Amino acid sequence: MKDEAFDKLDLSADLPTITLPTLVLHGKYDMSVPYPVGVSYYDNISSTEKEIISFETSGHQLYQTEPDLFATAVLNFIALYK
């Protein structure tokens, strides 16, 4: 069952309020959240400690299609800011 309320949820106005370290992981072939949208979200995050990593062969489920790159990216980011 599709959740229409979730589909209409837009939190993009809140992005400038994000000041904590932020990691954005995005698949180039994501059809749920197209890549340019992910880049736009990243650009609107206020944190100066932010990183975006593009997954070149993934869609929306990065952890399944590129699990090693996903794990490495997350662990490296955590290590940087722990």
TORGU-325059 format. One line per field, with one value per residue: chain; x negated, y negated, z of N, C-alpha, C in turn; residue number from 1. Coordinates in pm, 1 decimal, always signed. Example, Ala and Ser with C-alpha at 12.3 -4.5 7.8 and 13.67 -1.06 7.14 Angstrom:
BEGIN
chaine (A/A);
nc1 (-1319.0/-1285.0);
nc2 (+569.0/+225.0);
nc3 (+780.0/+708.0);
cac1 (-1230.0/-1367.0);
cac2 (+450.0/+106.0);
cac3 (+780.0/+714.0);
cc1 (-1320.0/-1290.0);
cc2 (+330.0/-3.0);
cc3 (+780.0/+787.0);
num (1/2);
! end
This chain:
BEGIN
chaine (A/A/A/A/A/A/A/A/A/A/A/A/A/A/A/A/A/A/A/A/A/A/A/A/A/A/A/A/A/A/A/A/A/A/A/A/A/A/A/A/A/A/A/A/A/A/A/A/A/A/A/A/A/A/A/A/A/A/A/A/A/A/A/A/A/A/A/A/A/A/A/A/A/A/A/A/A/A/A/A/A/A);
nc1 (-84.3/-62.1/-191.9/-57.6/-79.3/-342.5/-471.2/-414.7/-551.6/-777.9/-1075.4/-1266.6/-1292.1/-1395.3/-1660.6/-1866.8/-1893.0/-2045.1/-2331.5/-2514.0/-2779.8/-2746.5/-2670.6/-2609.1/-2494.3/-2461.8/-2303.7/-2380.6/-2187.8/-1943.5/-1605.8/-1406.4/-1477.0/-1596.0/-1930.9/-2012.8/-1844.2/-1936.7/-2191.2/-2115.1/-1989.6/-2213.9/-2366.8/-2214.7/-2238.2/-2351.2/-2576.0/-2929.0/-3081.3/-3046.6/-2981.1/-2952.1/-2895.9/-2906.6/-2757.3/-2845.0/-2727.1/-2486.4/-2137.1/-1871.6/-1919.4/-2185.8/-2341.8/-2297.8/-2376.3/-2636.8/-2789.7/-3043.0/-3166.7/-2971.4/-2980.8/-3248.0/-3245.0/-3062.4/-3184.3/-3432.3/-3345.2/-3223.2/-3447.0/-3590.8/-3446.9/-3393.7);
nc2 (+117.6/-213.5/-506.6/-801.5/-1039.5/-1036.0/-1055.0/-1317.4/-1459.0/-1711.0/-1813.7/-1990.5/-2263.5/-2265.8/-2199.6/-2405.0/-2441.9/-2241.4/-2178.8/-2004.5/-1761.2/-1606.7/-1338.1/-1260.6/-1014.0/-895.0/-736.4/-725.4/-631.9/-649.3/-625.1/-688.7/-910.0/-1133.4/-1186.0/-1465.6/-1591.8/-1497.6/-1618.5/-1885.7/-1894.0/-1841.6/-2071.8/-2263.8/-2218.7/-2354.2/-2293.8/-2309.2/-2097.1/-1865.8/-1604.4/-1460.4/-1160.9/-990.3/-708.0/-513.7/-298.3/-245.2/-248.1/-336.0/-174.3/-162.0/-21.0/+238.2/+271.3/+171.5/+265.9/+272.4/+24.6/-140.4/-69.1/-137.7/-415.2/-509.5/-421.5/-557.7/-823.5/-833.6/-781.2/-1010.6/-1208.0/-1124.0);
nc3 (+0.0/-89.9/+57.4/+48.5/+192.1/+276.3/+30.0/-31.7/+153.3/+227.3/+325.3/+256.0/+310.2/+561.8/+539.0/+541.9/+815.2/+915.9/+1082.9/+1180.4/+1127.4/+813.8/+604.8/+277.7/+79.8/-241.8/-513.1/-856.8/-1028.8/-906.5/-893.2/-722.8/-568.5/-759.7/-883.1/-926.1/-741.8/-496.3/-496.7/-491.5/-240.2/-78.6/-137.3/-8.8/+260.8/+560.8/+711.6/+748.8/+756.9/+567.6/+333.7/+13.9/-150.7/-447.1/-582.3/-834.2/-972.4/-861.8/-763.2/-565.9/-346.3/-210.2/-23.8/-93.1/-360.7/-380.5/-145.6/-12.3/-70.1/+40.0/+316.7/+376.3/+325.7/+521.1/+762.3/+748.5/+759.3/+1011.1/+1170.0/+1125.0/+1258.0/+1518.3);
cac1 (+0.0/-141.4/-162.7/-54.8/-126.5/-488.7/-510.2/-396.6/-635.7/-891.0/-1150.1/-1379.1/-1305.2/-1470.9/-1800.5/-1960.3/-1907.5/-2135.2/-2466.0/-2598.4/-2845.2/-2644.8/-2716.7/-2505.3/-2531.4/-2358.5/-2325.1/-2361.7/-2070.8/-1831.8/-1481.2/-1318.4/-1524.1/-1692.9/-2060.8/-2017.3/-1774.2/-2032.1/-2293.6/-2049.6/-1975.9/-2348.6/-2404.0/-2135.3/-2272.2/-2438.1/-2698.0/-3055.0/-3138.5/-2955.5/-3044.5/-2861.1/-2962.4/-2823.5/-2773.2/-2838.8/-2648.8/-2371.9/-2013.4/-1832.6/-1962.4/-2331.9/-2396.8/-2284.4/-2447.2/-2779.3/-2800.1/-3177.1/-3183.1/-2878.4/-3035.1/-3370.3/-3207.7/-3000.5/-3284.2/-3528.6/-3280.3/-3208.7/-3581.4/-3633.1/-3371.3/-3359.0);
cac2 (+0.0/-335.0/-610.9/-929.0/-1146.2/-1031.5/-1105.5/-1462.9/-1516.6/-1786.2/-1874.4/-2064.2/-2394.5/-2245.6/-2168.9/-2508.1/-2437.3/-2131.2/-2230.8/-1893.5/-1690.7/-1537.6/-1255.1/-1231.6/-905.4/-898.3/-656.0/-796.9/-579.1/-648.4/-671.1/-735.0/-1046.5/-1150.9/-1236.9/-1612.0/-1629.1/-1471.5/-1722.4/-2008.3/-1882.2/-1858.7/-2212.8/-2347.3/-2189.5/-2462.1/-2244.7/-2321.2/-1962.6/-1780.1/-1531.4/-1384.6/-1053.2/-935.0/-566.2/-517.0/-190.6/-217.1/-322.1/-384.7/-83.7/-161.0/+81.0/+368.9/+279.4/+144.1/+274.8/+240.8/-120.5/-197.7/-48.3/-217.0/-557.1/-535.1/-404.2/-667.7/-947.1/-821.7/-794.2/-1149.9/-1297.2/-1066.3);
cac3 (+0.0/-104.8/+155.9/-23.8/+280.3/+270.8/-101.9/-33.9/+257.6/+175.1/+435.6/+198.3/+375.0/+685.0/+510.3/+589.9/+961.0/+950.7/+1108.0/+1224.5/+1016.9/+735.3/+494.0/+179.3/-10.2/-344.9/-632.5/-983.9/-1098.4/-811.2/-955.2/-615.6/-543.3/-867.9/-842.3/-911.1/-618.9/-388.2/-501.5/-445.7/-94.3/-23.8/-152.4/+81.7/+400.5/+608.7/+775.3/+675.3/+765.2/+492.4/+224.5/-72.3/-223.0/-553.7/-610.7/-980.0/-1033.6/-774.2/-762.1/-434.0/-239.0/-218.3/+64.7/-157.4/-487.9/-358.4/+0.4/+39.0/-77.9/+137.6/+451.6/+389.1/+333.1/+651.7/+867.5/+739.2/+805.9/+1156.8/+1228.6/+1112.5/+1346.6/+1648.9);
cc1 (-89.3/-95.3/-171.3/-103.3/-278.5/-538.5/-503.0/-483.5/-757.0/-958.9/-1265.8/-1397.6/-1386.1/-1620.4/-1897.1/-1979.8/-2001.9/-2277.3/-2562.7/-2671.4/-2743.8/-2708.9/-2597.1/-2561.3/-2421.9/-2398.4/-2294.1/-2233.0/-1949.9/-1708.3/-1381.7/-1349.4/-1631.7/-1820.2/-2065.9/-1944.8/-1866.1/-2140.9/-2236.8/-2031.3/-2110.7/-2389.1/-2332.8/-2156.4/-2375.2/-2569.3/-2819.9/-3129.2/-3041.9/-3031.1/-2934.9/-2944.4/-2863.7/-2857.8/-2743.8/-2752.6/-2520.5/-2250.3/-1988.4/-1888.7/-2113.0/-2394.3/-2385.7/-2369.6/-2597.0/-2808.2/-2937.5/-3202.2/-3093.6/-2937.2/-3159.5/-3337.8/-3151.5/-3104.6/-3388.5/-3470.1/-3264.0/-3344.1/-3628.8/-3568.9/-3336.7/-3426.2);
cc2 (-124.6/-440.5/-746.9/-1044.4/-1152.6/-1088.3/-1257.6/-1534.9/-1584.7/-1859.6/-1959.6/-2202.3/-2385.4/-2223.7/-2277.0/-2508.3/-2326.7/-2185.7/-2123.0/-1832.4/-1600.6/-1463.0/-1226.0/-1126.4/-894.7/-816.7/-735.1/-754.3/-565.7/-706.5/-720.1/-880.0/-1071.5/-1222.2/-1389.5/-1662.8/-1609.0/-1577.1/-1855.0/-2007.1/-1906.9/-2006.5/-2303.1/-2317.3/-2292.3/-2414.9/-2268.0/-2187.8/-1865.9/-1718.0/-1462.8/-1282.5/-995.4/-788.8/-547.9/-408.5/-160.1/-301.5/-368.7/-299.7/-59.9/-46.0/+220.3/+379.6/+253.5/+148.2/+238.0/+90.2/-190.5/-188.3/-133.4/-364.8/-591.9/-525.9/-516.3/-798.3/-945.6/-842.1/-939.2/-1240.0/-1238.4/-1138.9);
cc3 (+0.0/-4.7/+88.2/+62.7/+278.8/+138.2/-108.9/+69.0/+194.3/+290.0/+385.2/+260.5/+504.3/+661.2/+558.3/+741.7/+1007.1/+962.2/+1157.3/+1104.6/+945.4/+619.3/+404.5/+84.5/-114.9/-465.5/-758.3/-1055.3/-1007.0/-879.0/-850.1/-580.8/-648.8/-821.2/-830.9/-786.3/-498.9/-381.8/-452.7/-294.3/-26.6/-26.6/-52.2/+229.8/+446.8/+669.3/+686.9/+676.9/+698.9/+376.7/+143.9/-147.5/-322.5/-574.4/-759.8/-1043.8/-957.0/-807.7/-619.7/-319.9/-245.5/-140.6/+5.5/-283.6/-475.6/-207.7/+56.8/+38.6/+24.4/+278.8/+474.1/+405.6/+470.1/+764.0/+865.7/+791.0/+957.5/+1224.5/+1227.3/+1217.2/+1483.1/+1762.7);
num (1/2/3/4/5/6/7/8/9/10/11/12/13/14/15/16/17/18/19/20/21/22/23/24/25/26/27/28/29/30/31/32/33/34/35/36/37/38/39/40/41/42/43/44/45/46/47/48/49/50/51/52/53/54/55/56/57/58/59/60/61/62/63/64/65/66/67/68/69/70/71/72/73/74/75/76/77/78/79/80/81/82);
! end
